[in-house]
Amino acid sequence: MSGGRSVGSRWHDSRVRAAVADVMIGRESEFAELRALFDETLAGTPRVAIIGGEAGIGKSRLISEFTARAADDALVVVGQCVDFGAVNVPYAPLAGLLRGIVAAYGVESVTEAAGANRDTLWRLTEPERASGSKDDDSGVNRPSELLTALFERFAAIRPLVVVIEDLQWADPATLDVLRFAARVLTRGPIMIVLSYRSDDVGRGHPLRAFLAELERNRRVDRMTLNRLTLEQVREQAASLLGSSPSARRSAALFERSEGVPFFVEELVCIDDDSDTVVVPETLREILLARYETLDENAQYIMRALAAGGGWVDHDLLEEVVALPADELELALRTGVDAGVVVVVQGRGYAFRHALVRDAIGQELLPGESTRLHVRYAEALTRRQELQKAGPGRIGRAVLISHQWMEGHDVERAFATAIDAMALGVTGFAYASAAQMGDRALELWDRVPDAEATAGMNHVDLIAKTAHSWRNAGEPQRSLAMIELALAEVDRTDGIALARLLRDKATVLSVEGRSDAVPVFEAALDALAPDEEPMLRANILAELAAQYMISDRPEEAIVRATSALEIAPADAPRSASIAANIRGGTLIALGRIDEGLADFALSRQYAEGDTPAQLRFFVNYSDTLHLLARYEESLAVASEGLALAREAGVERSSGAILAVNTVDPMFALGRWDEADDLIDASLDLEPPMVFRLYLRRAKLRSALWRGDPDTAWEMYREWAARMSQLASFEYQTRAGVAHDLIYVALARGDQATATEFAQALDGSRPVGSPGWELPLIGAAALELARRRETNGKVGTKPAFADEEAHLRELLAGDTVWPTHGFWTAFLAAQLGGDFGTGTDVEAWERAAVAADSPTVAVLSRLLTSYGLARAQLESGDRAAATATCVALRAEAEAIGAGLFVRWVDELMGRGGLAPERGGLDTDRDTELTAREQQVLALVAEGLSNGQIAERLYISRKTVSVHVSAILRKLGAASRTEAVRLSRPATLS
């Protein structure tokens, strides 16, 4: 060692060298905040605490002090992220969490608690016990669901504190698990504590987006640790030294450490007790100060540990350094006593701080570094070969590849990257698998006979990497990789070309892009008619699905039929999808019985295939809703959700299936349940297309709850994506047009309402009558209002051609179950002398037609409102009053604030006064204490479900309170209720 850097002669005795301050200094408020959050957790409310701060600021100390206290009341399990450069070890901290839970409850209890996720548990811990088959579509989120299920199960036995440190090194799969847990853990005594080094999270770091997302969660609290003040540095030094340092020494410590507690500890242990503090000149010297007091043997062991990474198992270290056991243990004891390293979980060693590890790692000479990394790679490889079963295979595979890379053995780094990629896919660590694929691709040209080593050609490796990026939730990176493969693939190899084009089209379709169709078509064209029938059937089925949603029904039927005809016996999934698509298309064309038969066939083919079954339940429940068989639709969706639960994907694929229950719930008047489901499903961040469906449902709810301005702002926020999807997907085109007609009319924007009514101009069909008929009804209302706006001109209704077009469209859907109602509705809406809906008898006929289980509650309310207007226009004030009273009561019962407002305005304009007991004009307008409590939470923006959770009451009870609040305040919506109440109750 150079003399200028050696500071060993200035150390105190060993008790001071290894000491840590007995009292935690300067973190009283943060500790109190953690304790307060823990108290909330013990009361049954999950909380997430995120602790940030620069290296050495005291995050680990704060957490250790907190968990030491929390351990009296809760089980504390700890996971640690580790730093291995560009490719982080998949699920590294989760292994620690699982070990902690297993240690507390035993392997059998944990396996039982995993339930339907047992196979996922085995894939992560004992791969040889896992099933041989796995489907990416249904398995992407299983690790997330496994961990959250285990948290919930064991927190019910004893409160649970989950700690993960150094999140800046977390792999994407781990972040996904934590993101999922933060969203879905809504009740139970579970506290998650996360820490990260803020100075390592620069622009573009994946953790930045993760933290920003979590901050929007009301159950998440984030705190940042600041540097210590001069007085706090003096207190810390006093705790370390046993006596208070002089003012001069305190000032020197403060200046040199800059208030970072870790550096204070290092500096206090240097030099004697004189007032003159002789300190190293550089940060690096501070970090190496304890290391340089060690003897040569101990220093070597510290360097070997640094080459091993975050923490190293004792047996592994022993194998790498090849020293006699007594020499190794003496060296390690010296390092522990000096405070350089600490013992971890009684099994291995880690540096007291990552900064020290980094500094010691830089002490490795090139040859020494290569030798140590090669030894680690060899030792880890032997373990991998011996431990075909057991935990750690996925992470170990990544470490082996890393060590070969650091050992400059390109061939073996390449081969082990291929192995790690395969294990990553098996264990759902798709981001790590993709990163290992990227590494293998980088090394390809440097490896002799890379194709033989990889067991695949270059194009196939690119394609597999692209597939992993897609499953990791990185569609743009996946597309970029596929484009690289397409540029390189042999165009005469039709099968390879077709697979790549199929993969590209799949990514495009998931992103809701219209250019998926020509790519699927190109994939089909690339195959010879007799080539790869399984692949061909798959492409045909998916192409049929694209034709169906883009309103090309005849082509959809042809392609689906072809898929059914050629699908091999061992490809039942493609056959199920094809029958599913053909059934939905036939029903949309009015061939209902044929379509229902195809759905039965689809279910038959899907037997035993979870992804195919889930797709069947999604499409069949949606079709039943469009057929106005609302209760059946909910029943089918519930059956699908039960399957999703059994398969362990209740909160992922099951959440997507749950989207389809929103529409029938809304149709049945179960609006509060629908709203809660919308919010819960959006929290799970489903794929973009499903997110757009949910956004549209939320927009619709805001409108009919009585807040059309908010609904309009929601549309403007998502207009670009909705327009992109609507450009080729008829159900989105029809749904958006339908909702926006009503939004515009409610806002008094006739021009915009007319613009959206043009969706029925004939140039862009809207597909199924289930979508078209309600849109015809909305367009009829828009036309009636436009006629009113333009005044009564001549003796005939204006815009006669547009009315004729609507009637012509209506005439084409005669077999649809709701056709009779919509025929009566259009006749009433455009009835009367000037076609503005003034014919009372026509509305009465529509009201009779509306009294049917096939008519949605919204359509029934619209009919009642049209009848009330016509009755008032005709001068029948008593009948108008009775209709208004009944309509208002029904609207209040389900929270339809817009109808409440419309009825009040109509009665006000007409001077209508209800009979006593009708609108209960003598009702008490004072809010009860509970109602004020509910209103305060409404003002915070909480949904009924969230309020129920906060107050420990049922959602139905919350709904009753909200309805009472709206009635007492005379408010048409929740937003208006908050506004009206502020002076009296919320000030």
Salt bridges, closest charged atoms under 4 A:
ASP13 OD2 - ARG15 NH2 3.15
GLU40 OE1 - ARG47 NH1 2.37
GLU54 OE2 - ARG227 NE 2.60
GLU65 OE2 - ARG61 NE 3.02
ASP83 OD2 - ARG357 NH2 3.35
ASP119 OD2 - ARG123 NE 3.01
GLU126 OE2 - ARG129 NH1 3.56
ASP135 OD2 - ARG573 NH1 2.42
ASP136 OD1 - LYS134 NZ 2.65
ASP136 OD2 - HIS467 ND1 3.58
ASP137 OD1 - ARG470 NH2 3.79
GLU152 OE2 - ARG651 NH2 2.75
ASP176 OD1 - ARG179 NH1 2.62
ASP200 OD2 - ARG197 NH2 3.09
GLU213 OE1 - ARG179 NE 2.88
GLU213 OE2 - ARG183 NH1 3.22
GLU215 OE2 - ARG222 NH1 3.12
ASP221 OD1 - ARG47 NH2 2.31
GLU258 OE1 - ARG227 NH1 3.19
GLU265 OE1 - ARG352 NH1 2.84
GLU266 OE2 - ARG290 NE 2.77
GLU266 OE2 - ARG352 NH2 2.26
ASP273 OD1 - HIS12 NE2 3.82
ASP273 OD1 - ARG249 NH1 3.68
GLU292 OE2 - ARG5 NE 3.18
ASP313 OD2 - ARG383 NH2 3.17
GLU319 OE2 - ARG382 NH2 2.72
ASP358 OD1 - ARG357 NH2 3.16
GLU363 OE1 - ARG5 NH2 3.30
GLU363 OE2 - ARG284 NH2 2.45
GLU368 OE2 - ARG303 NH2 3.04
ASP409 OD2 - ARG412 NE 2.81
ASP438 OD2 - ARG477 NH2 3.76
GLU483 OE2 - LYS504 NZ 2.63
GLU488 OE2 - HIS458 ND1 2.70
ASP503 OD1 - ARG502 NE 2.88
ASP515 OD2 - ARG513 NH2 2.90
GLU521 OE2 - ARG552 NH2 3.62
GLU532 OE1 - ARG499 NH2 3.42
GLU542 OE2 - ARG615 NH1 2.96
GLU555 OE1 - ARG552 NE 2.82
GLU594 OE2 - ARG591 NE 2.94
ASP598 OD2 - ARG582 NE 2.66
ASP609 OD2 - ARG573 NE 2.95
GLU632 OE2 - ARG629 NE 2.88
GLU639 OE2 - ARG603 NH2 2.09
GLU650 OE2 - ARG645 NE 3.11
ASP663 OD1 - ARG700 NH1 2.79
ASP672 OD1 - ARG705 NH2 2.79
GLU673 OE2 - ARG670 NE 3.02
ASP675 OD2 - ARG705 NH2 2.71
ASP676 OD2 - ARG955 NE 3.25
ASP679 OD1 - LYS698 NZ 2.63
ASP709 OD1 - ARG747 NE 3.02
GLU713 OE2 - ARG716 NH1 3.63
ASP739 OD2 - ARG696 NE 3.09
ASP739 OD1 - HIS738 ND1 3.13
GLU782 OE2 - ARG786 NE 2.74
GLU788 OE2 - ARG785 NH1 3.82
GLU788 OE2 - ARG869 NH2 2.58
GLU802 OE1 - ARG786 NH2 2.61
GLU803 OE1 - ARG787 NH2 2.62
GLU803 OE2 - ARG807 NE 2.99
GLU890 OE2 - ARG860 NH2 2.87
GLU892 OE2 - ARG888 NH1 2.82
ASP904 OD1 - ARG888 NE 2.71
GLU905 OE2 - ARG901 NE 3.69
ASP922 OD2 - ARG916 NH1 1.81
GLU931 OE1 - LYS968 NZ 2.95
GLU940 OE1 - ARG950 NH2 3.98
GLU949 OE2 - ARG218 NH2 3.83
GLU976 OE2 - ARG979 NH2 3.72
